[in-house]
Amino acid sequence: MTRISNSTDDKATSTQKIKFLYSYGGKILPRPTDGKLRYASGHTRVLSADRSITFVELTVRFVELCGSSMTLKCKLPTEDLDVLVTITCDEDLATIVREYDRFSSSAHEDLKITAVLFPRESLKKISPPPSTVSSLDFSAAIRRFWRPDCGVGIRRRRLDFRPVSGKAAAESVVMIN
């Protein structure tokens, strides 16, 4: 596990905190006025953590705060919400912290790391077993039994769903030669 530190001043930064402005439970949507992306609904909170936090420790904190396992994505300080970087390891976390540090020093203010948490998708998709009716490909069956060279196969006559009676009802069904 790699601890995050700033190469310029390890003693000062080891006692400092980094802040994450994190959002979860909502959606990223365009604003109606200008189309710029924004986070709508859900929750937005601030998490203050030691600068030496590892990715695993940060993930555990987010699970405790959000109540479920999440995928962490961070916004770059110079970009909008259309560019989110997925954080998956200590190296990714250290890189995003360094990027925010670099931008904060040029802006002369402490910036919060903007993070969006997305629910993890299940690795295993559970689906019901296929039934014989749902797994049939009727178009393939029609092609397989239709023989245009001898005119034998399924022919459709008038297919409509209006109520009909008598002889017209008999002609509106599918006929097999």
C-alpha positions in Angstrom: 0.0 0.0 0.0 1.4 3.3 -1.0 0.8 6.3 1.3 0.1 9.6 -0.3 2.7 12.3 0.3 3.8 15.4 -1.4 7.4 15.3 -2.4 8.0 19.0 -1.5 7.3 18.9 2.2 6.5 15.5 3.8 6.3 16.8 7.4 3.8 19.5 6.6 1.6 17.4 4.4 1.6 14.3 6.6 -0.4 16.2 9.2 -2.7 17.9 6.7 -6.1 16.6 5.7 -7.5 16.2 2.2 -11.1 16.8 1.7 -13.4 15.0 -0.7 -16.6 16.6 -1.8 -18.4 13.4 -2.7 -21.9 12.7 -4.1 -23.8 9.5 -4.3 -27.4 8.3 -4.9 -28.2 10.7 -7.8 -27.5 11.1 -11.5 -25.3 13.3 -13.7 -27.6 15.3 -15.9 -27.3 18.3 -18.2 -28.6 21.6 -17.0 -31.6 22.8 -19.0 -30.2 26.3 -19.4 -26.7 25.7 -20.8 -26.3 21.9 -21.1 -23.4 21.8 -18.7 -23.4 18.6 -16.6 -24.4 18.7 -13.0 -25.1 16.2 -10.2 -28.8 16.0 -9.5 -30.7 14.4 -6.5 -28.8 12.1 -4.2 -26.5 13.3 -1.4 -23.5 15.5 -1.4 -21.2 15.5 1.6 -17.6 16.4 2.6 -15.2 13.8 3.9 -12.0 14.9 5.6 -9.2 12.3 5.7 -5.5 12.1 6.5 -3.3 12.8 3.6 -1.7 9.4 4.2 -5.0 7.4 3.5 -4.7 4.5 1.2 -7.2 3.5 -1.5 -8.5 0.6 0.6 -9.0 2.7 3.7 -10.8 5.4 1.7 -13.0 2.8 0.1 -13.9 1.4 3.6 -14.8 4.9 4.7 -17.1 5.4 1.7 -18.8 2.1 2.3 -19.4 3.1 6.0 -20.8 6.4 5.0 -22.9 5.4 2.0 -24.0 2.0 3.2 -22.9 0.0 0.2 -20.0 -0.8 -2.0 -19.2 2.0 -4.5 -17.0 2.7 -7.5 -15.0 5.9 -6.9 -14.6 8.4 -9.8 -13.0 11.8 -9.4 -13.3 15.0 -11.4 -10.1 16.6 -12.6 -9.8 20.1 -11.2 -9.7 21.7 -14.7 -12.5 19.6 -16.2 -16.2 19.3 -15.9 -18.2 16.3 -14.9 -17.9 14.9 -18.4 -14.4 13.8 -17.5 -14.3 11.5 -14.5 -11.3 9.4 -13.6 -11.9 6.0 -12.0 -9.8 5.4 -8.9 -8.9 1.7 -8.5 -5.7 1.7 -6.5 -3.2 3.7 -4.4 -1.4 5.0 -7.4 -4.6 6.4 -8.9 -5.5 8.1 -5.6 -2.0 9.5 -5.3 -2.1 10.9 -8.8 -5.5 12.6 -8.3 -4.2 14.1 -5.0 -1.1 15.4 -6.7 -3.2 16.9 -9.5 -5.4 18.7 -7.0 -2.3 19.9 -5.0 -0.7 21.2 -8.2 -3.8 23.1 -9.1 -4.4 24.3 -5.5 -0.9 25.8 -5.3 -1.4 27.7 -8.6 -4.9 28.9 -7.4 -3.6 29.8 -3.9 -6.5 28.0 -2.2 -7.3 24.5 -0.9 -9.5 22.7 -3.2 -11.8 19.8 -2.3 -11.4 16.7 -4.5 -14.7 16.3 -6.3 -15.7 12.6 -6.2 -18.8 10.8 -7.5 -19.7 7.4 -6.1 -21.5 5.0 -8.3 -23.0 1.7 -7.1 -21.0 -1.3 -8.1 -22.7 -3.5 -10.6 -22.9 -7.1 -9.7 -20.2 -9.2 -11.3 -22.6 -12.1 -11.7 -25.8 -11.4 -13.6 -28.6 -13.7 -12.4 -31.2 -14.4 -15.0 -34.0 -17.0 -15.1 -33.4 -20.2 -17.1 -34.5 -19.8 -20.6 -37.9 -21.3 -21.4 -38.6 -23.2 -24.6 -41.1 -20.5 -25.8 -38.8 -17.5 -25.1 -35.8 -19.2 -26.7 -37.5 -19.9 -30.0 -36.5 -17.8 -32.9 -39.6 -17.7 -35.0 -38.0 -15.8 -37.9 -35.4 -18.6 -38.2 -38.1 -21.2 -38.1 -40.1 -19.5 -40.9 -36.9 -19.2 -43.0 -36.1 -22.9 -42.4 -39.6 -24.2 -43.4 -40.3 -21.7 -46.2 -39.3 -23.1 -49.6 -40.0 -20.6 -52.3 -38.9 -23.0 -55.1 -41.9 -25.2 -54.6 -44.4 -22.8 -52.9 -44.6 -25.0 -49.8 -44.5 -23.5 -46.4 -46.2 -20.9 -44.3 -48.3 -18.4 -46.2 -50.0 -15.5 -44.6 -53.3 -14.3 -45.8 -54.9 -11.2 -44.5 -53.7 -10.5 -41.0 -55.8 -8.0 -39.2 -57.2 -8.0 -35.8 -60.6 -6.6 -36.5 -63.5 -8.8 -35.3 -64.6 -11.0 -38.2 -67.0 -13.8 -38.6 -67.8 -16.7 -40.8 -65.8 -17.3 -44.0 -63.6 -14.1 -43.4 -62.5 -15.4 -40.0 -61.3 -18.7 -41.6 -59.3 -16.7 -44.2 -57.5 -14.5 -41.7 -55.6 -17.3 -39.9 -52.2 -18.5 -40.9 -52.4 -21.3 -43.4 -49.9 -24.1 -43.8 -49.7 -26.0 -47.1 
